Amino acid sequence: MEFLTASNKKGLGDKVELFDKGILNAEGKDIVVIGGGDTAMDCVRTSVRQKAKSVKCLYRRDKENMPGSAREVANAEEEGVEFVWLSSPKKFKGTNKVENLIVDQIQLGEPDDSGRRRPQIKQGSEFEIKADMVIKALGFDPEDLPYLFDAKELQVTKWGTVKTDFDTMETNLKGVFAAGDIVRGASLVVWAIKDGRDAAVAMKTYLENIKLKKSKVA
């Protein structure tokens, strides 16, 4: 996200120190992007537009099992992005900065709970890729939210996301609301924006009801 945000800000004419110093700038570099979703596709194509020397995308499954848009993948290939299918990063190498990436080859095993074949490392199959910058565009799982928020009574789903009332977006903690990926799981920004607006309306209603109750008591 830092890479894409820096690129967007620079495109709008903002001063971006890390971009200007070359840290978040792909120009003239061998770029490796880890991941297979739409964010990874944004990263590889942005790197091409920044005039990277080379751009590789590492994904642990094959092309048929890639979660990103097929059109995005095809467009990236047309622009010169090299996809290294069935590969998984093992170790970063370099002095003071990344210079090479050690990669394991992957084979697909039995299907997991989602129905996709489970990636398994081929023993002794590692190889090396030159890299001046490695961008991690990976999915994520929620942290232990009750522990993180010091609220052991907070209810979460079996996936670790926060349980909320479907209509009000309020959690089981009175006056505490949740919205976006922390409720849905990994999803799109547009859904997070919608959820945020709906939650704001629900919070406004909640506060107005408290104020109304107080005025009636008075």
Secondary structure as UniProt FT lines:
FT   HELIX           2..11
FT   TURN            12..13
FT   HELIX           17..20
FT   TURN            21..24
FT   TURN            27..28
FT   STRAND          30..34
FT   HELIX           38..49
FT   TURN            50..51
FT   STRAND          54..58
FT   HELIX           63..65
FT   HELIX           70..78
FT   TURN            79..80
FT   STRAND          82..84
FT   STRAND          87..93
FT   STRAND          100..111
FT   TURN            113..114
FT   STRAND          117..121
FT   TURN            123..124
FT   STRAND          127..130
FT   STRAND          133..136
FT   HELIX           145..148
FT   TURN            149..150
FT   TURN            152..153
FT   TURN            158..159
FT   TURN            166..168
FT   TURN            174..175
FT   HELIX           181..184
FT   HELIX           189..217
//
